[in-house]
Amino acid sequence: MAGLMIYKDNDVASTAVSNLFIDKYMKDANDAQLKVYLYLLRMMNAQLATSVSDIADKFNHTEKEVVRALKYWEKTGLLTLDFDQDKNLVGIHVHDLNAADFEKKGRPQASSTFIPTPSPQPAMPAAEKSQTVESAVSFDKPAYSADQLREFKNRQNTSQLLFIAESYIGKPLTPAEMKTILYFTDVLHFSDDLIDYLLQYCVERGKKDFKYIEKVAISWAEQNVTTPRQAQKVSSRYDKNVYAIMNELGRNSAPTPKEAEYIMRWIQEYGFSNDIIFEACERTVMATDKNRFEYAERILQSWHEQNVHHKSDICRIDELYQQRRKSTVTAASSKQYTNRFGQFTQNTYDFDALEKELLSN
């Protein structure tokens, strides 16, 4: 097949992306990281301010995911983040990508453009502020090379750690799973004892998938867990949340693996607080006796897609739904009345014949 020539018609309202970024940086970045960086370039070129919450709303990410992406690009040297005394992000320096400077130093040159971020709301709830401070730490998983994995396997205690992991999982580890173990030690700074407890904790709950194990590990790291004892306390709090949600759905037993997966998605992936989950549970119980987890999942997934963060957001969505429903019912009633009138059979009568029939009687 012949090559394709790509033509650019104009330069109006466009954002330039360095070829060096495409050649050297883009291949190792994930979807969220790419979106955040390209959006920063767009805002920088337009000389517009932005914020973590704005970017999160723009791409339907959590604020924690946006901060992680920013920290990733700071680690690569493509930008620098400025925080105030309360650890709130107040500015972003986007560094220039210069090919000659990259060849010489392997890093972008120091000149930069400052993107101001709006000041945080003064009435920010304490829980949200705490989450912002904690999310400033980056736990992005590197793309480890074969050489790095080989070096990890040659460390003194690694063979014992991998043997423990294989014992819990019940099979030899794949290279990708070994890299995850490396990630636990290299980025999350977990001790061998903590990794041992992590694997035990997940396997006891019927979870041997390393994606699940990695999510639990990141959750512990975000809560500054460094010992098995601390992890046990965190797990106990999590279990209390799980059983509280089970009770709200009318369940008094331990959750099945599938039910626990739903609850973890609501808490970790969707990032909902208990009051929002409880609201969905209450609506579920009022609506159905069967398939309650699936029903609650549809509610919470819808709220997640509509960027619900507080119960006031739910009230807003309910009002919009009622307005649309009222309009739909009104339109349907009007149409039904019109059709009923239009479908009335118009009879024609022969009045002369009727008169003769009456006279003959």
N, C-alpha and C positions, 0 to 999 in steps of 0.2 A: 504494500500500500504506500502511495506517495506521501511525502511529508506535507504537513499543513502549514501554511503561512498565516500568522495571526496579525491582523491589522488593528491599530488603535485609531479611532475616528477623531477623538479630541481629548483634551486634557482637563475638561471642565469638571469640577467637583470630584477630583480624584485624589488618592493618597498614594504616594510613592513608597514602595517597599524595597529595601536594599537587596541586591542579588546576594550579598554576603550572608544576610539573614536566611535567605532561601537555601543557600548552599551549605552553610555551616550549622545553623541553629534549628531550622524548622523540622528536620527529620527526627529530632529527639524530643520534641514537645508534644504534649497531648492536646486534645481538642480544646479544653478550657484555657490552657496556656496560650494557644495560638489566638483564640478569640480575644482574650484580654490584651495581648500585645498589639494586635492589629487595630483594636479599638483605641488604644492609647495613641498610636500613630495618627489615627484619624482625628482624635480630639486635639492633639498637639498641632497638626497642620491647620486646624480651624481655630486655634487659640481659644479653646473652650475648656471650662473647668469640668471636673467629673468627681465621682466618689465611688467608694466600694459598693454602696447600696445601689447607686445608679447602674453600675456595670452588672451587678447581680440581677437586677430587674430586666436589664437589656437582653441578657442571654439566658434567663431563667436558671441561674446558678445560685447557690447559697453564698452569703458573704464570706464564709470560711473558705469556700473553693476559690473565690476571687483573690483573697489574701494569699492563699497558697500559690496561686499562679504568679502573683506579683513577687513573692519571695523567691520563686523559681527563677524568674528573669533577673532578679537582683543577684542571685547566686551565679548566674552565667556572666554577669557584668554588663548586661544590656541596659540596666537602669538602676537607680538608687532610690530608696524610700526614706522619707523624712517622717519621724514620729515626734509627737509632743511628749510632755512629761507624763501624761496619762496613757501613753502608748497608743494614741489615736493617730491614724495616718493623716498627715496634713500636706504632703507634697510628694511628687514623683519626678525624678530627673531621668529623662530618656536620653541615653548616650548615643553619640554619633557612631555609625558603623563606617569605618574607613578601611578600605582594603589594604593600603600600604601599611597602616599602623597595625592591622591584624597580622600581616605577614611578619612584622618585626617583633611584636610582643605577644601575639596570640590572644589579645583582648581588645575590646573597643576602646577608642580614645576617650579621654576624660571629659571633653567638652560636652555639654548637655543642655537640654531644654527643660524648664521647670513647668510642670502641670499642677496648678493649685487644686486642692480638693476642698470642697465645702466643709466648714467647721461642723463638728458633730452637734446634734441637737442637745441643748442643755438639759432637757428632761429625759435623757436616755435612761431606761430602766437599768438597775444594777446588774441584772442577769445578762442583758445584752452587752453591757460594757465589759463584763467579765469575759464573755465569749469573744469580744473583739480583741482583748489583750491576749487571751490564750491562742487565738488563731493567728497571731503574728509569727508564731514559730512554724517553720516549713518542715513538712514530713513527706516531701515528694520523693517518689521512688526512682532512683537513677536507672538508666539503661546499662546494666553491667555487661562488660565484655567477657569473652571467654578467658582472657588472661586474668581478669579480676576474680572470676569464679575459681580458676585454677589456684590462684594465690590464697583464696579463702579456704579451699579444701586442704591446702598444705599447712595451715596453721595448727598449732599444737593441740588445741582442744576441739577442733572442728569435727574430727571423725567421731568423737563421742557424742557431740551434739546432733550430728546427722543420724547417728544410730538411734538415738532417743526419738527423733522425729519419725524415722521409718517404723519404729516400734509402735508408736501411737497411730500412725496412718495405716500401717499394715501392708506396706508395699515400698519398693525402692523409690526414692525421690527423683523426679525429673529435674533437668537443669534449671527450668523456670522456678520450681519449688525450692531448689537450693539457693537460687538468687533471692528468693523471698526471705529465707533464713538469714542470708547475708545482709539484707535490708534491715532486718530486726536488730542485728548487732551494729551495723555500720551507721545507719541513720537514726533509728529509734534508740540506740544505745541500750538495748535490753541485755541483761545478764543471762548466762546459761540457765540459771535457776528460774528466771522469769519466763524465758522461752519455754522451758519444760512445763511450767504451770499453765502458760497460754495454750499449749497444745493439749494438755490434759483437760483444761476447761472446755475447749471447743469440742473435743472428741466425746466427752461425757454427755454433751448436748446433741450428739448425732451429727456433728459437722466436721467433715474431714476435707472439705473444699478449701484450698489455700486462699481463695479470694475472700471467703468468709473469715478465715483466721486473720488475714491481713487487716480487714476492717476492724475486728476486735482489737488488734494490736495498736492500730492508729488511734482508736478511741481511748485506750489506756494511756498512750503517749500524750494525747491532748489533755488528759487529766493528771499529768505528771506522775504517773505510776512508775516506780523503779524497783519495787520488791514484790514477791509473791503475796506477802501479807496485805500490802496496799491493793493489789489486784483483787484479792479475795473480798476486801471491803467494797471496792467498786462493783464487783460482780454481785455482791449481796444487794447493793442499792438497785442495780439493774434488775435483779430477780424480783425485787419488791415492785418495781414499775410494771414488770411483765404480769405479775399476779394481780396488780391493781387493775390493769387493762382487761385481763381475763374476767375479773369480777364484774366490771362494767358491761361486758358482753354476756353476762349470765353464766359464766363458766367457773366452776369451783375446783376443777382438776388441773393437773400440770399441763402446760401447753404441749401439743404435738410439735415435731420439728417444723411442719408447715406453718402452724399457728405462730410459733416463735419467729419464723422468718418474716411473716407479715408484721409482727410487732416491731422487730428490729428495723424493718424498712420504714415504718412510720416514725420511729424515734431517730434513727441515724441518717437514713437517706433523705427523707422528707424534712427532718429537723423539727418536728412538731413537739410542742410542750404537752404535758398531760391534759391540761384543760381543753385543748383543741381536740385531742384524741378522745377524751371522755365525751365531748359534744357529739362527735361522730358515732361513738358507741351508743349514746342515748337515742339518737335518731335511728340507728340500726335496730335496736331492741324494740322500738315503737313500730317499726315497719315490717319486721319479719322474724320468724322463729327458726328459719333454716338458712344455712349458708351465710351466717352472720359475718364471718371474717371477710368473705368475698364482697359482701354488701358494704361493710365498713371501708374496705380497700377502695372501692369505687368512689365513695365519698371523699376520702382523704386524698386520693390521687387527683380528683377534680380540684380540690382546694389547693393542692400543691401546684398544679398547672396554672391556677389563678392567683398564685403568689400570696396565699394566706399566711400571715405571720402572727396575727392577734385575733381574738374573738370578734373585735370590731370589724375586721375584714369579712368575717362570716356574715355578720348582719348586713353589710353592704351587698354581698352576693345574694343573700336572701331577698333583699328589697328589689334588686334588679330582676331576679327570677319572678317575683310576684307581679312586677310591672309587665314583663313580657307575657306571663301567663294570662293576665287580665286582658291584654291587647289581643292575644290569640283567641280567648274565649269570646270576646266581643265580636271579633271578625267572623268567627265560626257561627255564632248565633245569628248575626245579620245575614250571612250567606244561607243558613238553613231556613230562615224566614222567607227570604227571597225565593228560594227554590220551591218551598212549600206552596207559595202563592202562584208561582209560575207553572207548577205541575198540576194545578186544579183543572179538571176536565171541563171544558166549555161546551155544554150541550146545546143543540139547536132543536127547536120544536116546530112542528107543523100545526099552527094554531087552528086552521080551518078544519083539519082532520079531528083534532081534539074536540072542537065544538060539535061536530056531527056525532061523535061518539057519545058525548054527554046528552045530546038531544034524543038520541035513539034509546037511551036508557030511561 
